[in-house]
């Protein structure tokens, strides 16, 4: 059985069987996630590194060091300079991370469909006034899998506001989970509004997933530069959501077409979105 098939079978067990749902209640508890996160920061967790690297075909030569002190040290590995080039042209909006990208047009007060889940921008932000600013704008969803590089940057220069944390239950962000719960209203998440020099006010939100004990952002309100590291996720698959105001930037239509056809586009940090 392939790794993908094993993963799908495990998620079907968790979300679609009685015993699995009982077990899921334990897995989504924040105390359990924090406990697992603490263990993954210890030297005892080094035993999992080799299998993780091999199973996910991770090329450690792309990263600064392979002398990891714990599993999270490996998971949050820092990439070598030059491996994720940022466009020189500051009129180019780019991907803030390595991920699978979906793109949506935000229309009126209708819900946005992301895979098998639906939610409104206001429920995502829990802020109706802020959501109104993105009426007829664009929503970009970057889904990080465990094999992806789990650090992310600012896609544009500007002045960012405070980090707004929304407490929630931790659920997996993998597609099968979305048929059982609205993932973006269940997950803990943290966002900031970046008043950019070129692209209006951008919302950049990080969404935590099952077994992610922490979203680690580096800055509070500050002036930020494009390409500067914004933060990192600890262990687990995770998601970044970007909201763009109407007519502030033209996103490549190929991303929308792929999403309409039920596909996600593989992108890397620094890749142009226009």
C-alpha positions in Angstrom: 0.0 0.0 0.0 1.4 3.4 -0.9 2.0 6.2 1.7 -0.9 8.2 0.2 -3.2 5.2 0.5 -2.2 4.5 4.1 -2.8 8.2 4.9 -6.2 8.2 3.4 -7.2 4.9 5.2 -6.0 6.4 8.5 -8.1 9.6 8.0 -11.2 7.6 7.0 -10.8 5.6 10.2 -10.6 8.8 12.3 -13.4 10.7 10.7 -15.8 7.9 9.6 -15.9 5.3 12.3 -17.2 5.4 15.9 -14.0 4.3 17.5 -11.9 6.6 15.2 -14.0 9.6 16.3 -13.5 8.7 20.0 -9.7 8.6 19.3 -10.0 11.9 17.4 -11.3 13.6 20.4 -8.0 12.9 22.2 -5.9 13.9 19.2 -7.6 17.4 18.8 -7.3 18.3 22.5 -4.9 21.2 22.8 -3.3 19.7 25.9 -2.5 16.6 23.9 -1.1 18.6 21.0 1.1 20.6 23.4 2.3 17.4 25.1 3.3 15.9 21.8 4.9 19.2 20.7 7.0 19.2 24.0 8.1 15.6 23.3 9.2 16.5 19.7 11.5 19.1 21.2 13.4 16.5 23.2 16.4 14.4 22.1 14.3 11.3 22.5 12.4 12.3 19.4 15.5 12.1 17.2 14.6 8.4 16.6 11.8 9.6 14.2 14.0 11.8 12.0 15.5 9.2 9.6 12.1 7.6 8.8 10.5 11.0 8.3 13.2 12.2 5.9 13.2 8.9 3.9 9.4 8.6 3.7 8.9 12.1 2.5 11.9 12.2 0.1 13.4 15.3 1.8 16.8 16.4 0.3 18.7 17.6 3.4 21.5 18.9 1.2 19.2 21.9 0.5 19.3 22.9 4.2 21.8 24.6 6.4 22.4 21.6 8.7 21.4 18.0 9.2 22.8 17.9 12.7 19.4 18.0 14.4 19.0 17.9 18.1 15.3 16.8 18.1 12.5 16.1 15.6 11.2 19.7 15.6 14.7 20.9 14.8 14.5 18.8 11.6 10.9 19.8 10.8 11.7 23.5 11.1 15.0 23.1 9.3 16.3 26.3 7.7 17.0 26.4 4.0 20.3 27.5 2.5 20.6 31.0 1.0 19.7 31.1 -2.6 17.4 28.0 -2.6 14.3 30.2 -2.5 15.0 33.2 -4.6 12.8 36.3 -4.1 11.9 38.3 -7.2 14.0 41.4 -7.6 11.0 43.4 -9.0 9.0 44.6 -6.0 5.9 44.9 -8.2 5.7 41.1 -8.1 3.6 39.4 -5.4 5.0 36.0 -4.6 4.2 32.9 -2.6 5.1 33.2 1.1 5.9 29.5 1.4 6.2 26.1 -0.2 2.7 24.7 -0.6 -0.2 23.4 -2.7 -2.1 26.5 -3.8 -5.8 27.1 -4.4 -7.3 30.4 -5.6 -10.7 31.9 -5.2 -12.6 35.1 -6.1 -14.5 36.4 -3.1 -18.1 37.2 -4.2 -20.6 39.2 -2.1 -21.7 37.4 1.1 -21.5 33.9 -0.3 -19.4 31.2 1.2 -16.0 30.2 -0.2 -15.6 26.5 -1.0 -12.3 25.0 -0.1 -12.2 21.4 -1.1 -15.2 19.9 0.8 -15.5 22.7 3.4 -17.3 26.1 3.2 -16.9 29.2 5.2 -17.3 33.0 4.9 -14.4 35.5 5.1 -16.1 37.0 8.2 -16.3 33.6 10.0 -12.7 33.0 9.1 -11.6 36.3 10.5 -14.3 36.6 13.2 -14.4 40.2 12.2 -17.2 41.4 9.9 -15.8 44.9 9.4 -12.4 43.7 8.3 -14.1 41.1 6.0 -16.0 43.8 4.2 -12.6 45.2 2.9 -12.1 42.1 0.9 -15.5 42.1 -0.9 -14.9 41.1 -4.5 -11.3 40.5 -3.6 -9.2 37.3 -3.8 -8.5 34.5 -1.4 -5.4 32.4 -1.8 -5.0 29.2 0.2 -1.6 27.6 0.6 -1.8 24.1 2.1 1.5 22.8 3.5 2.1 19.0 3.6 4.6 17.4 6.0 7.2 17.2 3.3 7.1 21.0 2.7 9.5 23.5 4.0 7.6 24.9 7.1 8.9 28.4 7.3 7.2 31.3 5.6 7.9 34.9 4.8 6.3 38.2 4.0 5.3 38.4 0.3 5.4 42.2 0.2 6.9 45.1 2.1 4.8 47.3 4.3 3.7 47.9 7.9 2.0 45.0 9.7 -0.4 45.3 12.6 -0.6 43.2 15.7 -1.0 39.4 15.5 -4.6 38.4 16.1 -4.9 34.9 17.6 -8.1 33.0 17.3 -8.4 30.0 19.6 -9.9 26.8 18.2 -9.8 23.1 18.1 -6.9 21.5 16.2 -8.0 19.4 13.3 -6.1 18.0 10.3 -6.2 20.3 7.2 -6.0 17.3 4.8 -9.0 17.3 2.4 -10.9 14.2 3.9 -11.3 16.0 7.2 -13.2 18.8 5.5 -16.2 16.6 4.9 -16.7 16.3 8.7 -16.1 19.8 10.0 -15.5 23.3 8.7 -11.7 23.3 9.1 -11.1 27.0 9.2 -13.7 27.6 11.9 -12.3 24.7 14.0 -8.6 25.3 13.8 -6.6 27.8 15.9 -5.2 30.5 13.7 -3.3 33.7 13.8 -3.4 36.6 11.3 -2.1 40.1 10.7 -3.0 42.9 8.3 -0.1 44.1 6.3 -0.5 47.6 4.8 1.8 47.0 1.8 3.6 49.5 -0.4 2.3 47.9 -3.7 -0.7 45.7 -3.1 -3.0 47.4 -0.6 -3.9 45.8 2.7 -3.1 42.0 2.7 -4.3 39.6 5.4 -1.9 36.9 6.0 -3.2 34.1 8.3 -1.5 31.0 9.6 -3.7 28.0 10.5 -2.6 25.3 12.9 -3.4 21.7 12.3 -3.6 18.4 14.2 -0.4 17.8 16.1 0.8 21.3 15.6 1.5 22.7 19.1 2.5 26.1 18.0 2.4 28.8 15.3 5.5 30.7 15.8 5.5 34.2 14.4 8.5 36.4 15.0 7.1 39.9 14.9 4.3 42.0 16.4 3.4 45.3 14.8 6.4 46.5 12.7 7.6 47.7 9.4 8.5 44.5 7.4 10.4 43.8 4.2 9.4 41.4 1.5 11.2 38.0 1.8 11.9 38.4 5.5 11.0 35.3 7.5 7.6 35.9 9.2 7.6 32.7 11.2 7.3 28.9 11.2 5.0 26.0 12.0 6.0 23.2 14.3 5.2 19.6 13.4 2.2 18.8 11.2 0.5 19.8 8.0 -0.6 23.5 8.1 -2.2 26.2 6.0 -1.6 29.9 5.1 -4.5 32.0 3.9 -3.9 35.3 2.1 -6.7 37.8 1.4 -6.3 40.5 -1.2 -8.4 43.6 -1.7 -10.4 44.2 -4.9 -8.3 45.4 -7.9 -5.0 45.7 -5.9 -3.2 42.9 -7.8 -3.9 40.6 -10.7 -3.3 37.0 -9.9 -2.4 34.5 -12.6 -5.6 33.1 -13.9 -4.0 29.6 -14.2 -4.3 29.3 -10.4 -8.1 29.9 -10.5 -8.5 27.5 -13.4 -6.7 24.8 -11.6 -8.9 25.3 -8.5 -12.1 25.3 -10.6 -11.0 21.9 -12.0 -10.4 20.5 -8.4 -6.6 20.7 -8.5 -4.0 22.4 -6.3 -0.9 23.9 -7.8 2.5 23.1 -6.3 4.3 26.4 -5.6 7.5 27.3 -3.7 8.5 30.3 -1.6 9.3 33.3 -3.9 7.4 32.0 -6.9 5.5 34.8 -8.7 1.7 34.7 -8.2 1.0 37.2 -11.0 
